[in-house]
Amino acid sequence: MSARANALKEEGNKHFQNGDYKSAEVLYGRAIQQDSLNPKLFTNRAMTRIRLQSWDSCIDDCLHSIELSPRNMKAYYYLAQAQLALHHPNEALSSALTAYDECLKSDVFSSSTRHISQLVLQAKKEKWEAKERERIRRRSDLLSELEDGLSAMKKFELQNLGVKHQDRADSNEAMEEREDLETNARKKMEELRSVFALADPENLQQRRPTIIRMIHLAFFFHILIELPASIAFLANPSMTLSQPQPHAHAVIRQYALLLMSSNIIAYTFLFRPADGVSGAVAAALALYHVGPLVRAGYRIRSGYGGRVHEKGLGGLGPRVHLIAHLIGLIALAREAVQAYGELLDRSA
C-alpha cells in the first residue's frame, strides 16, 4: 500500500471511530483511488457503507474485495449482511457459510466465529421464512399485498430511524429503537399470518364439521338400540328364556353388562373427531350387530316372534329387532369406512 493510500486509510479509521461514517467513506474512496488493488480498502469502505445502510454500494465493494482476495473472510461477512438487508436470504446464507469456513481456517479471525455463526443462523431463519412466505402467498393474493405493505412500512420506519440517528448510529438508544422496531414488525407479520391461517378454508373445514359427523349418529344408534336391551336383560333375564336353567340368569346379566360396556364405549366416541381409533371401534361394534341380526332372522323363520319371552326392544318383536340392528350395522360400518378414508387422505 502506498504511503498516501495508507495515510488516507488511517484518517478514515479515525472518522469511523468517531461515528463520522460519511467522511470515512469519502476518505476510504480516496485511498482506493491511490491503491485500487488493495482488498482491505474495499472491505473498510464496505463496513462504513453498512453503517450508512448503503447496501448496494456495500455489495459492490465486497465483490471487488473478493475478486482481489478470494478468501477474504471479512468481505463475505459484510456481503452476507448487505444481502440479508436487501432480503436475499439464499445469497446471504451462501456468503455467510463461506465466511464461516474461512474463519475456521484462519486463527487470526477465530474470535469472529460467534458473530458469523449468528449470521448463518439468521440467514437460515430468513430463508425458511421466505419459503413460508412464498407458500402463503400462493394461497392468498390478499395476504401477499398486506405482507408487502408491512414490509414497506418497516423499511420506511428503518430509513427514518437511520436519518434520526445518522450521527450516532452505534448509540444504545439507536440500537434499542431499531430492535424494538424489528420486534414490532415481526409481531405484526406473525399476527397477520395467524389471522389468515385461521381463515384458511382447509382449517375452517376441519373446525366446522356437520352436525351429523359431530355427534357420530352411528354411535348414537348403537346406544339407542342396546341401552334399553341391556337394562331389560339385567333387570329381567327370564324374558329371553322360555325355560330358565340354573346359572342362566347370571349368564344373561353378564351379557347385559357387556352391552352396557359397549354403550359406554360408544358414548366416549360420540363427540370425538373421526380418526383411526374411532373407525376401529365402529367396525368392532358393527361386527357385534351381526349376531342379533342372525338371531332375529332365526326367530322370524321359526315363528317365535309372537312369544313374550322372544320379543326384543321392549316387546316390539323380532322384525323391529331385525330392522333396528340392521340400521346400527349399516351406520357403524359407514362410520368405519369414512374414518379410515379420512385417515388415508391425511397420510397421503
C-alpha positions in Angstrom: 0.0 0.0 0.0 1.4 3.4 -0.9 2.1 5.9 1.8 -0.6 8.3 0.5 -3.2 5.5 0.5 -2.2 4.4 4.0 -2.5 7.9 5.3 -6.0 8.3 3.9 -7.0 5.0 5.3 -5.7 5.9 8.8 -7.6 9.2 8.6 -10.7 7.3 7.5 -10.3 5.0 10.5 -10.3 7.9 12.9 -13.5 9.3 11.4 -15.1 5.9 11.5 -14.3 5.5 15.2 -15.8 8.9 15.9 -19.0 7.9 14.2 -18.5 10.2 11.2 -19.2 7.4 8.6 -19.9 9.7 5.7 -16.4 11.3 5.9 -14.8 7.9 6.5 -16.5 6.7 3.3 -15.0 9.6 1.3 -11.5 9.0 2.7 -11.6 5.3 2.0 -12.7 6.1 -1.5 -9.7 8.4 -1.9 -7.4 5.7 -0.6 -8.8 3.3 -3.2 -8.0 5.8 -5.9 -4.4 5.7 -4.7 -4.3 1.9 -4.4 -7.2 0.1 -6.3 -5.6 -3.3 -5.9 -5.8 -3.4 -2.1 -8.8 -5.6 -1.0 -8.7 -4.3 2.6 -9.5 -0.8 1.5 -12.7 -2.1 -0.2 -13.7 -4.0 3.0 -13.1 -0.9 5.1 -15.4 1.1 2.9 -17.9 -1.8 2.8 -18.1 -1.8 6.6 -18.7 2.0 6.5 -21.4 1.6 4.0 -23.1 -1.0 6.2 -23.3 1.7 8.9 -24.8 4.1 6.3 -27.2 1.4 5.1 -25.9 1.8 1.6 -26.5 -1.9 0.8 -25.9 -1.9 -3.0 -22.7 0.0 -2.7 -21.6 -2.3 0.1 -22.1 -5.3 -2.1 -20.1 -3.7 -4.9 -17.2 -3.1 -2.5 -17.4 -6.7 -1.2 -17.4 -8.2 -4.6 -14.4 -6.1 -5.6 -12.5 -7.2 -2.5 -13.4 -10.9 -3.1 -12.2 -10.5 -6.7 -8.8 -9.3 -5.4 -8.7 -11.8 -2.5 -11.0 -14.8 -3.0 -10.5 -16.0 0.6 -11.3 -12.6 2.2 -13.5 -13.6 5.2 -14.5 -10.0 6.1 -15.7 -9.4 2.6 -18.0 -12.4 2.7 -19.2 -11.4 6.2 -20.1 -7.9 5.1 -21.6 -9.2 1.9 -23.9 -11.5 3.8 -25.1 -8.7 6.0 -25.9 -6.5 3.0 -27.7 -9.3 1.2 -29.8 -10.0 4.2 -30.7 -6.3 4.5 -31.9 -6.5 0.8 -34.0 -9.6 1.6 -31.8 -12.1 -0.4 -31.6 -14.9 2.2 -30.3 -17.6 -0.2 -27.4 -15.5 -1.3 -26.8 -14.3 2.2 -26.6 -17.8 3.5 -24.1 -18.8 0.9 -21.9 -15.8 1.7 -22.2 -16.4 5.5 -21.3 -20.0 5.2 -18.2 -19.1 3.1 -17.2 -16.5 5.7 -17.6 -19.2 8.4 -15.5 -21.7 6.5 -12.7 -19.1 6.0 -13.0 -18.1 9.7 -12.4 -21.6 10.8 -9.3 -21.9 8.6 -7.8 -18.7 10.0 -6.5 -18.3 13.5 -6.4 -14.5 13.1 -10.2 -14.3 12.8 -11.2 -17.1 15.2 -12.7 -14.6 17.6 -15.3 -13.7 14.9 -16.7 -17.2 14.7 -19.5 -16.5 17.1 -20.7 -13.4 15.2 -20.5 -15.2 11.8 -22.3 -18.3 13.2 -25.1 -16.0 14.4 -25.3 -14.5 10.9 -25.5 -18.0 9.4 -28.4 -18.8 11.7 -30.2 -15.6 10.9 -29.8 -16.3 7.1 -31.2 -19.8 7.6 -34.1 -18.4 9.5 -34.9 -15.7 6.9 -34.5 -18.3 4.1 -37.1 -20.5 5.8 -39.4 -17.5 6.4 -39.0 -16.6 2.8 -40.1 -20.1 1.7 -43.0 -20.0 4.2 -44.0 -16.5 2.9 -44.0 -17.8 -0.7 -46.1 -20.7 0.3 -48.6 -18.5 1.9 -48.5 -16.0 -0.9 -49.5 -18.8 -3.4 -52.5 -19.4 -1.2 -53.7 -15.8 -0.9 -53.1 -12.8 -3.1 -54.5 -10.5 -0.4 -52.1 -11.8 2.2 -49.3 -11.0 -0.3 -50.4 -7.4 -0.6 -50.7 -7.0 3.1 -47.3 -8.5 3.7 -45.7 -6.3 1.2 -47.4 -3.3 2.9 -46.0 -4.3 6.2 -42.5 -4.8 4.7 -42.7 -1.4 3.0 -43.8 0.2 6.3 -40.9 -1.5 8.2 -38.4 -0.3 5.5 -39.8 3.3 5.7 -39.5 3.3 9.5 -36.0 2.0 9.4 -35.0 4.7 7.0 -36.5 7.3 9.2 -34.7 5.8 12.2 -31.4 5.9 10.2 -31.9 9.6 9.5 -32.8 10.3 13.1 -29.7 8.7 14.4 -27.4 9.5 11.5 -24.6 10.9 13.7 -24.9 8.3 16.4 -26.0 5.1 14.8 -24.0 3.0 17.3 -25.6 4.6 20.4 -27.5 2.4 22.8 -30.7 4.5 22.1 -30.4 3.9 18.3 -29.8 0.2 18.7 -32.7 -0.2 21.2 -35.1 1.7 18.9 -34.1 -0.4 15.9 -34.5 -3.6 17.9 -38.0 -2.5 19.1 -38.9 -1.7 15.5 -37.8 -5.1 14.2 -39.7 -6.9 17.0 -42.9 -5.0 16.4 -42.7 -5.6 12.7 -42.1 -9.3 13.2 -45.1 -9.5 15.6 -47.4 -7.7 13.1 -46.3 -10.2 10.4 -46.9 -13.2 12.7 -50.4 -11.9 13.7 -51.3 -11.3 10.1 -50.3 -14.8 9.1 -52.1 -16.2 12.1 -55.3 -14.5 11.1 -55.1 -15.8 7.5 -54.3 -19.3 8.8 -57.4 -19.3 10.9 -59.4 -18.1 7.9 -57.9 -20.7 5.6 -60.7 -22.8 4.0 -59.0 -26.1 4.9 -58.8 -25.2 8.5 -62.4 -24.0 8.5 -63.5 -27.3 7.1 -61.8 -29.1 9.9 -63.2 -26.8 12.6 -66.8 -26.9 11.2 -67.9 -30.5 10.9 -71.6 -31.0 10.1 -74.0 -31.9 12.9 -74.3 -35.4 11.7 -70.5 -36.0 11.8 -70.1 -34.1 15.1 -72.4 -36.3 17.1 -71.5 -39.6 15.1 -75.0 -40.9 14.6 -73.7 -44.4 14.2 -72.6 -44.5 17.9 -75.8 -42.8 18.9 -77.8 -45.5 17.1 -75.9 -48.2 18.9 -76.7 -46.6 22.3 -80.3 -46.2 21.3 -80.7 -49.8 20.4 -78.6 -51.5 23.1 -79.2 -49.4 26.2 -82.8 -50.5 26.7 -81.9 -54.1 25.9 -79.1 -54.1 28.4 -81.3 -52.7 31.1 -84.0 -55.2 30.3 -81.6 -58.1 30.4 -80.1 -57.0 33.6 -83.5 -56.4 35.4 -85.4 -59.4 34.0 -83.2 -62.1 32.4 -86.1 -64.5 32.3 -87.8 -62.6 29.5 -85.3 -64.0 26.9 -85.6 -67.7 28.1 -88.5 -70.0 27.7 -87.2 -72.4 30.3 -84.6 -70.8 32.5 -81.8 -73.1 33.5 -79.6 -72.9 36.6 -77.0 -70.1 36.2 -78.8 -68.9 33.1 -79.7 -65.6 34.8 -76.1 -65.0 35.7 -75.1 -65.5 32.0 -77.8 -63.1 30.8 -76.8 -60.5 33.3 -73.2 -60.9 32.2 -74.3 -60.3 28.6 -76.2 -57.2 29.8 -73.1 -55.8 31.4 -71.2 -56.3 28.2 -73.8 -54.4 26.3 -73.6 -51.6 28.9 -69.8 -51.5 28.4 -70.3 -51.2 24.6 -72.7 -48.3 25.3 -70.1 -46.5 27.4 -67.5 -47.0 24.6 -70.0 -45.7 22.1 -70.7 -42.7 24.3 -67.0 -42.0 24.6 -66.7 -41.7 20.8 -69.9 -39.8 20.3 -68.4 -36.3 20.1 -64.8 -37.4 19.2 -63.4 -36.4 15.8 -63.2 -39.2 13.3 -59.8 -41.0 13.3 -58.3 -44.5 13.0 -59.3 -45.4 16.6 -63.0 -44.3 16.1 -63.0 -46.3 12.9 -61.8 -49.4 14.6 -64.3 -49.1 17.4 -67.1 -48.5 14.9 -66.0 -51.6 12.9 -66.0 -53.7 16.1 -69.5 -52.6 17.1 -70.7 -53.2 13.6 -69.4 -56.8 13.9 -71.4 -57.2 17.1 -74.7 -56.3 15.4 -74.3 -59.3 13.0 -75.2 -61.6 15.9 -78.5 -60.0 16.9 -79.4 -59.8 13.2 -78.9 -63.6 12.7 -80.8 -64.3 15.9 -83.7 -62.0 14.8 -83.8 -63.7 11.4 -83.9 -67.2 13.0 -86.7 -66.1 15.3 -88.7 -64.8 12.3 -88.2 -68.0 10.3 -89.0 -70.2 13.3 -92.2 -68.4 14.2 -91.0 -67.4 17.7 -91.8 -63.8 17.3 -95.2 -63.9 19.0 -94.0 -65.2 22.4 -93.4 -62.6 25.0 -90.1 -64.0 26.0 -88.9 -63.8 22.4 -89.8 -60.2 21.9 -87.0 -57.7 22.0 -86.7 -53.9 22.2 -89.5 -53.6 24.8 -91.7 -56.3 23.3 -91.8 -54.9 19.8 -90.9 -58.2 18.2 -88.1 -59.7 16.1 -88.9 -57.8 12.9 -88.4 -54.5 14.6 -85.3 -56.1 16.3 -84.0 -57.0 12.8 -84.6 -53.5 11.3 -83.0 -51.8 14.3 -79.8 -53.9 14.3 -79.6 -53.6 10.5 -79.6 -49.8 10.8 -77.0 -50.0 13.5 -74.8 -52.3 11.4 -75.0 -50.1 8.3 -74.4 -46.8 10.3 -71.4 -48.2 12.1 -69.9 -49.8 9.0 -70.3 -46.5 7.2 -68.6 -44.7 10.1 -65.7 -47.1 10.0 -65.2 -46.7 6.2 -65.4 -42.9 6.4 -62.9 -42.8 9.4 -60.4 -44.9 7.6 -60.8 -42.9 4.4 -60.1 -39.7 6.2 -57.1 -41.3 7.8 -55.7 -42.4 4.4 -56.3 -38.9 3.0 -54.3 -37.3 5.8 -51.4 -39.7 5.4 -51.3 -39.2 1.7 
